[in-house]
Protein backbone atom coordinates (compact mmCIF):
# COMPACT_ATOMS: atom_id res chain seq x y z
CA UNK A 1 0.00 0.00 0.00
CA UNK A 2 1.13 3.54 -0.78
CA UNK A 3 -0.32 6.25 1.42
CA UNK A 4 0.00 9.99 1.94
CA UNK A 5 0.17 11.18 5.54
CA UNK A 6 -0.50 14.66 6.84
CA UNK A 7 1.03 14.61 10.30
CA UNK A 8 0.93 17.31 12.96
CA UNK A 9 4.48 18.31 13.91
CA UNK A 10 5.15 20.49 16.96
CA UNK A 11 8.56 20.68 18.59
CA UNK A 12 7.39 21.64 22.10
CA UNK A 13 4.52 22.96 24.17
CA UNK A 14 5.32 26.55 23.28
CA UNK A 15 6.32 26.07 19.63
CA UNK A 16 3.98 26.64 16.71
CA UNK A 17 2.78 23.48 15.05
CA UNK A 18 1.86 22.60 11.48
CA UNK A 19 0.88 19.68 9.29
CA UNK A 20 3.72 18.09 7.30
CA UNK A 21 3.13 15.72 4.39
CA UNK A 22 4.93 12.37 4.23
CA UNK A 23 4.76 9.44 1.83
CA UNK A 24 4.28 6.00 3.34
CA UNK A 25 5.17 3.49 0.64
CA UNK A 26 5.11 -0.29 0.55
CA UNK A 27 3.04 -0.62 3.71
CA UNK A 28 1.70 -4.09 4.46
CA UNK A 29 -2.10 -4.27 4.91
CA UNK A 30 -1.40 -6.47 7.93
CA UNK A 31 0.72 -3.82 9.64
CA UNK A 32 -0.79 -1.89 12.53
CA UNK A 33 -1.09 1.88 12.35
CA UNK A 34 1.83 2.28 14.75
CA UNK A 35 3.96 -0.12 12.71
CA UNK A 36 3.21 2.02 9.66
CA UNK A 37 4.48 5.06 11.57
CA UNK A 38 7.58 3.07 12.53
CA UNK A 39 8.30 2.47 8.83
CA UNK A 40 7.95 6.19 8.11
CA UNK A 41 10.19 7.03 11.07
CA UNK A 42 12.92 4.68 9.87
CA UNK A 43 13.00 6.53 6.55
CA UNK A 44 13.05 9.90 8.31
CA UNK A 45 15.92 8.78 10.54
CA UNK A 46 17.92 7.53 7.56
CA UNK A 47 17.52 10.97 5.97
CA UNK A 48 18.72 12.66 9.15
CA UNK A 49 15.29 14.12 9.96
CA UNK A 50 13.44 14.12 13.26
CA UNK A 51 11.14 11.10 13.56
CA UNK A 52 7.47 11.57 14.33
CA UNK A 53 7.05 11.42 18.09
CA UNK A 54 4.11 9.39 19.35
CA UNK A 55 3.40 7.60 22.61
CA UNK A 56 3.08 3.83 22.87
CA UNK A 57 3.78 0.97 25.22
CA UNK A 58 1.79 -2.28 25.20
CA UNK A 59 0.61 -2.26 21.56
CA UNK A 60 -2.15 -4.59 22.72
CA UNK A 61 -4.95 -2.11 23.45
CA UNK A 62 -4.34 -2.28 27.20
CA UNK A 63 -2.34 0.78 28.27
CA UNK A 64 -4.21 3.51 26.35
CA UNK A 65 -1.10 5.54 25.58
CA UNK A 66 -1.27 5.27 21.77
CA UNK A 67 -4.24 7.58 21.24
CA UNK A 68 -4.27 10.02 18.33
CA UNK A 69 -6.82 11.54 15.96
CA UNK A 70 -6.96 9.78 12.59
CA UNK A 71 -8.98 11.61 9.95
CA UNK A 72 -10.73 13.49 12.75
CA UNK A 73 -11.74 10.40 14.73
CA UNK A 74 -10.14 9.33 18.00
CA UNK A 75 -8.30 6.01 17.44
CA UNK A 76 -9.43 5.91 13.81
CA UNK A 77 -12.40 4.60 11.82
CA UNK A 78 -12.96 1.21 13.49
CA UNK A 79 -15.08 1.15 16.65
CA UNK A 80 -13.92 -0.60 19.80
CA UNK A 81 -10.29 -0.43 18.68
CA UNK A 82 -7.26 1.40 20.06
CA UNK A 83 -4.82 2.95 17.58
CA UNK A 84 -2.25 0.22 18.25
CA UNK A 85 -4.80 -2.41 17.19
CA UNK A 86 -5.91 -0.59 14.06
CA UNK A 87 -4.61 -2.35 10.95
CA UNK A 88 -3.83 -0.76 7.61
CA UNK A 89 -6.19 -3.11 5.78
CA UNK A 90 -8.97 -0.81 6.95
CA UNK A 91 -7.58 1.88 4.63
CA UNK A 92 -7.31 1.88 0.84
CA UNK A 93 -4.23 2.08 -1.33
CA UNK A 94 -3.63 5.74 -2.19
CA UNK A 95 -5.56 7.10 0.82
CA UNK A 96 -4.70 10.47 2.30
CA UNK A 97 -4.61 10.12 6.10
CA UNK A 98 -4.60 13.06 8.51
CA UNK A 99 -2.89 12.32 11.83
CA UNK A 100 -2.97 14.70 14.78
CA UNK A 101 -2.80 14.61 18.59
CA UNK A 102 -5.75 14.72 20.98
CA UNK A 103 -7.38 18.13 20.63
CA UNK A 104 -8.53 19.17 24.10
CA UNK A 105 -7.75 22.15 26.31
CA UNK A 106 -6.95 19.82 29.21
CA UNK A 107 -4.37 17.91 27.12
CA UNK A 108 -1.59 20.33 26.08
CA UNK A 109 0.72 19.04 23.36
CA UNK A 110 4.17 17.95 24.57
CA UNK A 111 5.62 17.09 21.16
CA UNK A 112 4.08 16.06 17.83
CA UNK A 113 1.40 13.47 18.67
CA UNK A 114 2.18 13.25 22.40
CA UNK A 115 -0.05 15.12 24.85
CA UNK A 116 -0.02 15.64 28.61
CA UNK A 117 -2.86 13.53 30.03
CA UNK A 118 -1.93 14.10 33.68
CA UNK A 119 -5.33 15.70 34.53
CA UNK A 120 -6.76 12.18 34.24
CA UNK A 121 -4.19 11.01 36.79
CA UNK A 122 -5.30 13.78 39.14
CA UNK A 123 -8.87 12.47 39.01
CA UNK A 124 -7.61 9.01 39.97
CA UNK A 125 -5.49 10.46 42.77
CA UNK A 126 -8.57 12.22 44.15
CA UNK A 127 -10.46 9.01 44.81
CA UNK A 128 -9.89 6.18 42.35
CA UNK A 129 -8.75 3.75 45.01
CA UNK A 130 -9.84 1.96 48.20
CA UNK A 131 -8.01 3.16 51.31
CA UNK A 132 -9.99 1.34 54.01
CA UNK A 133 -8.43 -1.74 55.57
CA UNK A 134 -10.04 -4.65 53.74
CA UNK A 135 -7.87 -7.25 55.44
CA UNK A 136 -5.92 -10.01 53.76
CA UNK A 137 -7.17 -11.74 50.64
CA UNK A 138 -10.11 -14.02 51.31
CA UNK A 139 -11.51 -16.97 49.42
CA UNK A 140 -13.55 -15.46 46.59
CA UNK A 141 -16.76 -17.35 47.30
CA UNK A 142 -17.00 -16.10 50.90
CA UNK A 143 -18.04 -12.66 49.66
CA UNK A 144 -21.08 -13.24 47.47
CA UNK A 145 -21.52 -10.66 44.71
CA UNK A 146 -24.32 -11.13 42.18
CA UNK A 147 -22.96 -12.03 38.75
CA UNK A 148 -24.69 -9.08 36.99
CA UNK A 149 -23.02 -6.70 39.47
CA UNK A 150 -19.61 -8.31 38.88
CA UNK A 151 -20.00 -8.00 35.13
CA UNK A 152 -21.20 -4.40 35.35
CA UNK A 153 -18.22 -3.47 37.53
CA UNK A 154 -15.85 -5.15 35.09
CA UNK A 155 -17.44 -3.27 32.18
CA UNK A 156 -16.47 -0.03 33.94
CA UNK A 157 -13.03 -1.31 34.95
CA UNK A 158 -12.14 -1.90 31.30
CA UNK A 159 -11.43 1.84 30.88
CA UNK A 160 -7.76 2.20 29.86
CA UNK A 161 -7.49 5.96 30.53
CA UNK A 162 -6.60 6.77 26.93
CA UNK A 163 -8.48 10.09 26.85
CA UNK A 164 -10.33 9.43 23.57
CA UNK A 165 -13.61 10.41 25.21
CA UNK A 166 -12.20 13.83 26.07
CA UNK A 167 -10.59 14.36 22.68
CA UNK A 168 -13.75 13.52 20.73
CA UNK A 169 -16.19 15.43 22.95
CA UNK A 170 -17.08 18.88 21.56
CA UNK A 171 -16.95 20.16 25.15
CA UNK A 172 -13.73 18.39 26.12
CA UNK A 173 -15.61 16.62 28.92
CA UNK A 174 -14.25 13.70 30.94
CA UNK A 175 -17.49 12.35 32.37
CA UNK A 176 -17.21 8.95 30.69
CA UNK A 177 -13.72 8.35 32.07
CA UNK A 178 -14.59 9.63 35.55
CA UNK A 179 -17.86 7.73 35.75
CA UNK A 180 -16.13 4.48 34.77
CA UNK A 181 -13.52 4.93 37.49
CA UNK A 182 -16.18 5.91 40.05
CA UNK A 183 -18.46 3.02 39.13
CA UNK A 184 -16.07 0.10 39.00
CA UNK A 185 -15.31 0.65 42.70
CA UNK A 186 -18.74 1.95 43.71
CA UNK A 187 -20.51 -1.15 42.45
CA UNK A 188 -18.51 -3.58 44.61
CA UNK A 189 -18.78 -4.19 48.38
CA UNK A 190 -15.15 -3.17 48.94
CA UNK A 191 -15.88 0.27 47.54
CA UNK A 192 -18.95 1.07 49.64
CA UNK A 193 -17.30 2.66 52.72
CA UNK A 194 -15.88 5.52 50.61
CA UNK A 195 -18.51 5.52 47.87
CA UNK A 196 -19.96 8.99 48.39
CA UNK A 197 -16.76 10.75 49.44
CA UNK A 198 -15.09 9.22 46.38
CA UNK A 199 -17.58 10.56 43.87
CA UNK A 200 -17.45 14.09 45.30
CA UNK A 201 -13.65 14.24 45.30
CA UNK A 202 -13.29 12.84 41.77
CA UNK A 203 -16.04 14.97 40.21
CA UNK A 204 -14.69 18.16 41.79
CA UNK A 205 -11.20 17.54 40.37
CA UNK A 206 -12.73 16.66 36.99
CA UNK A 207 -14.61 19.95 36.90
CA UNK A 208 -11.37 21.88 37.46
CA UNK A 209 -9.88 20.67 34.19
CA UNK A 210 -12.59 19.52 31.81
CA UNK A 211 -15.74 20.80 30.15
CA UNK A 212 -19.34 19.94 30.99
CA UNK A 213 -21.17 16.93 29.61
CA UNK A 214 -24.13 17.71 27.37
CA UNK A 215 -24.67 14.10 26.25
CA UNK A 216 -23.47 14.33 22.65
CA UNK A 217 -22.55 10.65 22.95
CA UNK A 218 -19.30 11.10 21.00
CA UNK A 219 -17.36 9.67 23.93
CA UNK A 220 -19.15 6.34 23.84
CA UNK A 221 -18.80 6.15 20.05
CA UNK A 222 -14.99 6.30 20.08
CA UNK A 223 -14.21 4.50 23.34
CA UNK A 224 -11.92 1.57 22.44
CA UNK A 225 -13.52 -0.46 25.25
CA UNK A 226 -17.07 0.60 24.30
CA UNK A 227 -17.91 1.85 27.78
CA UNK A 228 -21.54 2.95 28.04
CA UNK A 229 -22.69 6.47 28.86
CA UNK A 230 -25.09 4.80 31.31
CA UNK A 231 -22.20 5.07 33.78
CA UNK A 232 -22.42 8.86 33.55
CA UNK A 233 -26.04 8.72 34.74
CA UNK A 234 -24.99 6.47 37.59
CA UNK A 235 -22.20 8.84 38.62
CA UNK A 236 -24.57 11.81 38.55
CA UNK A 237 -27.04 9.98 40.81
CA UNK A 238 -24.28 9.12 43.28
CA UNK A 239 -22.99 12.69 43.21
CA UNK A 240 -26.42 14.16 44.00
CA UNK A 241 -26.98 11.57 46.74
CA UNK A 242 -23.55 12.37 48.21
CA UNK A 243 -24.27 16.10 48.26
CA UNK A 244 -27.65 15.54 49.95
CA UNK A 245 -26.04 13.13 52.43
CA UNK A 246 -23.33 15.63 53.37
CA UNK A 247 -25.90 18.41 53.76
CA UNK A 248 -28.08 16.22 55.97
CA UNK A 249 -25.13 15.26 58.17
CA UNK A 250 -24.22 18.94 58.52
CA UNK A 251 -27.75 19.68 59.71
CA UNK A 252 -28.63 21.67 56.57
N, C-alpha and C positions, 0 to 999 in steps of 0.2 A: 504493500500500500504506500502511496505517496500522498502526503498531507501538507497543508500549509497551516502553520500555527501563528496566531497573534497573541503574544505573551506579554503580560504586564511586567515591566522591569522597573525596580525602584531600589536604589542603592542603600537607603536608610530611612528611618522614620521621618527625618526632616527634608530629605531630598525630594525633588519633583520626580514623578513617575511618568511612564509613557508605554504604549504598546510597541513591541518590536516584532517584526515578521521573521519567522524561521521556516525553513523547509525540513520536513521529516520524511526521508525517503527510505524505501525498502523496509517498511515496518511490517512485522508479522501480525496478521489478524488475531493470533492467539496471545500476543503480548498484552500486558496490562497497560493502563494509561501511564502509570509511573515508570514502567519499563520503557515505554516510548520516549518519555522525557529523559530517561537515562541515555538512550541512544543519541538524542539530540545533544545532551550535555557532553558526551564523549567527543562528538565532532567539534563542539565549541572549545573544549579543552585542547584538542589537537591544534586548533587554529590560534591558540593563545588568548581566547576570549573568556570572559567570566561565565561560568555555567549558570543555568537557571536554578535559583535557590527555592527549594520546596521542602516541606517537613514530611517526614515519614518515619515509621518504626516497624510495626508488625507486618505490614503488607498482607494482613489477613482479615481486615475489617473489624479489628478488635480495639485498637488503641485510639482511633478517631483523629489522629494527627494529620492525616493526608488531605484534609478537606480543601477544596478550591472550587471556584465557579467555572463551569465548562459550558460555553455558549449560554451564559446567563442563568444556569441552573446549578444549584449546590450539588456537588458530587456527580453531575452529569445527567444524561438522559434516561438512565435506567433506574426505576424505583427500587427501594430497598437494597441499595448497593453503595458502598463507600468507594471513593475514587480509586483506592488501591485494588479493588476487585472489579473495576470497570475494564472490560476488554475492548480492544480496538476493532473487533469484528462488529461492534455495534455502530461503527462509523462506516462511511463509504470511501472508496478510493477517490482521491481528489478533493475531499472535504476541506473546508476552511474552518478551523476550530479556534475559538476565542477562549483564552485561559487567563483567569485573573484571581486575585486573592478574595477571601471573604470581604464583603463590603458592608461594614457595620461600624457605627461610631464607637462602640465599646471594644472593637478589635483593631487597634492601630496597626498599620503595616510595619513589620520589622525589616524585612528585605524581600523583594520580589513577591513570591506567593506565600510567604510566612507572615502570620499575624500573631499579635499578643492576645492570647485567650485567657489570661490570668484572672479577669473578672469572674469567669466560671469557677475557678479555683476558690475565689473568695466566697462564693455562695456555698460551696461545699464546706469550707472552713467555718462558716457561720452555724452549720447545724447538720451537715450530711454525714452524721456518725452516731453511734450509741456510746454514751459515756458512763451509763450506770453500770454497776457491777452485776454482770449476768452470771457470774460463777464459771466454773470449768465446763468444758464441753460435755453435754449429756447425750444419752442415747436418743436418736432422732424421734423415735416413736413415743417417747414419754411426754412430749409436748405436742399434743394433737392440734394440727392446723388444717382446716378444710382444704381439700385439693383446689377448688376454684380460687381461694384466697392465695394459696401458694403460687398458682400460675399467674394470677393478676400481679402479684408482687414481682415475680420474675420478668413479666412483660415490662414493668417499669425499670427494673434493674438492668435491662439490656442497653440502656442509654450509654453511649461511649464518649460522651462529652466532646463531640467533634465541633459543635457550634453551627452546624448547617441550618438549624431552626432559626437561629438569630440572623444569619447571613441572608436567608431567603425572605424573612419577614419584612414587609414594607415599613414596619415600625421599629425594627431591630429589637424585638421583644425576646425574652428568654423564658417565657412561661412554660413551654413544653419541657425544656431541660430541667427547670427548677421543680416542676410538678412531678416529673419522673423520679428525681432524687428525694423529694419529700415523700412520695407515695410508696416507694419500695421499702422504706423503713416503717412508715406509718401504718402499713397494712399488716405487719407482723407483730406478734406479741412482744418481742424484744424491743420494739420501737415505741410501745405505748407510753412508758413513763415520761418520755420527753416529746411526745407527739405534738402538743400544741405550742410549746416553747420553740420547738424546731421550726415549725412552719412560719412563725412570726419572724424569727431571726433570719431565715433564708429569704423570705419574701422581701424583707426590708433591705437587705444587701442587694438583692436583684433590682429593686426599684432605684437604687443609687446609680446603677450603670446602664440599665437597659430601658427600652421604650415600653409602652403599654400594649397589652394584648387587645386586639379588636376582632379576634376570631376570623381572620382571613383564611386560615387553614393551610397556608403555604408551608408552615413548619412540619405538619404531619405528612404533607405530600413529598417532601425531600428527605425526611428522616431515614437514614440507612437501616435503622432497626424498626421502622414502621410503628413507632410509638404513637398511641392514640391521643387525640386532644381531650378525650374523656378525663384524662388525668388532670388537666387544667381545671375542669369543673370540680373535681375532687379536692384539689389544693385550695381553690377559692372557698369551698364549704368549710374546710378545716380552718382556714385563716379567719373567716367570720366567726366561727365557733370559738376560736382561741381568743379573739378580741372581746367577745361577749363574756367569756369565762374570766378573763383578766379583769374586766370592768366589774363583774359581779363580786369577785374576790376582794376588790378594792373598795367595795361598798358603794359603787356608782349606780 
